[in-house]
Amino acid sequence: MDRASVEYAGDRARVGSVNLATSAVEVIQRGHQVRTGIGKTPVTGPVAVRAPGTRADGLGSGLVGDLVLDRRHHGGDDQAVYAYAAEDYRYFETLLDSPLAPGRFGENLTTHGLDVNGAILGETWRIGDELVLKVRGPRIPCNTFRAWMGVRGWLRTFSDTALSGAYLSVVSPGIVRPDDPIEVLDRPAHGIAVWELYRALTTEPQRWPAILAIPDEHLSDEARHMGRTRSTYELG
């Protein structure tokens, strides 16, 4: 199974919106009230981006001022920045027959003119003048995401499209602003895209041999461990 078909804007790739969680929101998850940083809203000024360190002991998000509460599953260097394409939002707006504001899926960067899910694992982007980010892998939807969206069957609906968006690490720190240009600096020759790793991690473990053959530096330790054990995430 491939991903949903989306047409991306033909103009220059750019940051449409920079989104931060400056305070926690509460959702009901399996009968319990949970505080989360998934509720991100656009900001207008410059935001500093740096490598946050380890998930357990680091700063959480790569964006200064962005709140990460669930350090067990979110944040850290391999999930420093989460990017989602505005064009993919349009797909879901049609599917749900409802508007979706930038940051609704919890992404830090809402992009325009860039196929985020088609990005190659290990690909690097320059954003603005100094910031360089590296594509690490897909976002796996969780129960908090389901509770936040409040749509029946949301995890399966989201997963079926393979429009997961991408997590990125910070290669060179810098500043990000709305409308900053995005330039792809390097695209690894192995050709394995974010959406293909997403399929392997969820419903198609038969993809793992090809994915495990790519160079170590282009695949996160967590993903490589999942591949070696042929593990998949449950999307109940």
Number of C-alpha atoms within 10 A of each C-alpha: 10 10 17 13 11 13 13 16 13 9 9 12 20 21 25 20 24 27 26 26 24 15 15 16 14 16 20 15 15 10 7 9 10 15 16 19 20 27 21 24 18 19 14 10 10 12 18 14 22 23 23 23 17 16 20 14 10 15 22 26 29 29 26 16 14 20 22 22 16 16 16 9 12 18 26 24 24 26 26 28 28 26 26 28 25 24 20 24 20 17 17 17 14 10 10 12 10 10 11 14 14 23 22 19 22 21 27 28 25 30 27 25 19 25 20 27 25 17 24 25 32 29 20 23 22 20 22 19 12 12 19 24 27 26 29 27 30 28 21 20 18 16 15 19 21 19 18 21 14 12 12 10 11 20 20 13 14 16 18 17 18 24 27 25 25 27 26 25 24 23 16 14 16 20 19 23 20 21 16 19 19 21 16 16 12 13 15 15 11 15 16 18 20 26 27 24 24 28 23 22 22 17 17 15 18 12 17 22 13 10 22 16 10 17 12 11 10 21 21 16 12 9 20 16 13 17 21 11 10 16 16 16 14 12 16 9
